[in-house]
Amino acid sequence: MGLKFLIIAEKPTAGAKIAQHLSNYLNCDYEERQFEYKEKITISYYAVGDIFVVPLEGHVIDTKLKKGADYPKFQWDIGLKKKRGEKVENLRREARFKLLKQLSKDAMVIGATDNDEEGEVMLYYTARALGLKPENLPRMRFVELTYEEITRAYERALNGEKLDMGMAMAGHYRHLSDLFVGMNISALLSKSAVNHGSNQQIQFHLGRVKIPLLRKLMQRRTEIMKEPEIREDKEAKKESESQPKYVVKVYVDFYGLHFVDEIEAKPDEIPEIFGSEWKAKVVEIKEEKEDVEPIREVYNTNGILEEVKKHGINPIKAQNEILEYLYQNEYISYPRTPSTKLPRHIDFKRRIEEMSRQINWVDPNDFLEKIPDELLVEETEKHAGIYPIKVPPSTLPPDYLITWELIARKFFTAIAKPAKRKRTTVTIKVYRDGLEFGEVETEFWEYSYLGWMKYDNEFHSSEFTPEVKVGEEVKVKLSIDTRELYGGYTGNLSIRKEIGEIRRMDVGELLKWMERVKLGTEATRVEHISELRRHGYIEGEDKVAITTIGQKVAEICERHIPIDLKDTKEMYEHMNILKHHPELIVEITEMVKERVKKIYENVDVDEMGRELNSLGDCPNCGKPCKLVYFNGRYFIGCSGYPDC
């Protein structure tokens, strides 16, 4: 019997694709099999000759705190991932690991999860649980689920491609940070709440990401409580009399109005200004031809989520459903990525020719023969941006087709030839009573070739260049503006007035902020928002607002638990260090432990508990209200229950 192989994929669809492509590549039969466990659970996996492909469906093995010691706890181990309230899912993970143990005997194990830190650490934990050395684990690394990418990744794994221990340790460090902060801080909040009347089952589900996220939403809500304010600029002056000032604005009328300058005037000076002899003429014409380059980048995760929101598509649906479907069915590349660049090894010219045969607005001649280096990733096996692979059928739902076209247009724009245009700059001088008053330049563009502009989904007008000569006279127009006073002030005033209502934040904007401050990952940001909603901290779908309980918890975290964006920034700095020096994992993890210990040393548990349960009195019986946790959500309940 020949050598057997066990390929560990991440998701069922990816596992099926890998098996199908290897079946064609190796000319072997492809078979879907079922593994039954405890007569309750059935797990699907795939067989291709002597190759077995098993999808993990997320983390089967994860870090967990050891039982026993008092909080704060830092003794950890890896084991089957178990979550309270997920009895069936816990059993499925147990069954899946049993299958992995069984198939890994006498087999060469190959990792084939998604190409990111999470995929790497997933394999790291699984390899350790199977008794393997993670650093020696063969690794299939791909950015598409296409035949070419899967077979290429398979051959590279057989020829020495290994698990990236730098990526694995960066992911491992993030898991340990989330474990130490999340479990210990939630335990601290729970203890303080229970001591002051909350039920024993209360859990807060807050940690390194959700606390700053909740505080961000809290800050937006507290802004409306500020008093309206008026800010004056440096030039604003207090006037003793409330008389408005007048400004005469001077324009030239040359294929549209073009502002030249303004004259501040008193009322009795207006007739003199309008009675002056105003003339204007063309004094110079410059012509030059130029190439207009596009922004040479494709979408990353947050870029496409922000764009689909503009087209009425919910970003959460886009990430969890639409992008995942398009990826799994080979219409786009891997969609959970921070990169905006393209992989070096893909034959994009052939791809474009194939797509142009199905899309009548795509012309293969519009694209560069060679993709610029600035658009290519440094290492072809690392992260790449999102790009189209093939054209989806028109029978897909409209939001799926819109999402694909947005990705395609961004890709086509990035690799298209520059636009070519002639720019004509016309300089016009203005004279008042024979004296030079001012001048203005106006530009006209005439495109001889649109290039990338055909694809970027924006309107571009190819303006005509007017027939004009030096010395040609131009009309001058004047207008009067009044600068009204506000409370005796003149000048430019910034008047800030807030409306007293709960302010909601657009989910797309929230995701954009999370990306900017590096809070969470491309794969987890949407889930963090969903979990805050599920536990009752926030409400809303496309636009979210903090709830009363969320506001209370956020304010308490701000006062007592110093977990903020500085911690996130520090974590990413540490992750970057670990990518190059994985051997420093123990030393760097100690810093997280010390941070949590310091919080425990400084917090007043009694005071925090009183604040958590300071929720006013029950309107029915007058007894104090308390924070109640039931079925995964938080409620304000009466301490007199069940009598009340």
Buried (B, 14 or more C-beta within 10 A) or exposed (E): EEEBBBBBBBBBBBBBBBBBBBBEBBEBEBEEEEBEBEEEBEBEBBBBBBBBBBBBBBBBBBBBBEEEEEBBBBEBEBBBBBEEEEEEBBBBBBBBBBBBEEBBEEBBBBBBBBBBBBBBBBBBBBBBBBEBEBEEBBBBBBBBBBBBBBBBBBEBBEEEBBBBBBBBBBBBBBBBBBBBBBBBBBBBBBBBBBBBBBBEEBBBBBBBBBBBBBBBBBEBBBEEEEEEEEEBEEEBEEBEEEEEBBEBBBBBEBBEEBEBEBBEBEEEEBEEBEEBEBBBBBEEBEEEEEEBEBEBBBBBBBBBBBBBBEBEBBBBBBBBBBBBBBBBBBBBBBBBBBBBBBBBEBEBBEBBEEBBEEBEEBBEEBBBEEBEEEBBBEEBBBBBBBBBBBBBEEEBEEBBBBBBBBBBBBBBBBBBBBBBBBBBEBBBBBBBEEEEBBBBEBEBBBBEBBBBBBBBEEEBEEBEBEEBEEEBEBEBBBEEEEEEBBEEBBBEBEEEEEEEEBBBBBBBEBBBBBBEBBBBBBBBBBBBBBBBBEBBBBBBEBBBBBBEBBBBBBBBBBEBBBBBEEBBEBBBEBBEBBBEEBEBBEEBBEEBBEBBBEBBEEBEBEBBBBBBBBBEEBEEEEBBBBBBBEEEEBEBBBBBEEEE
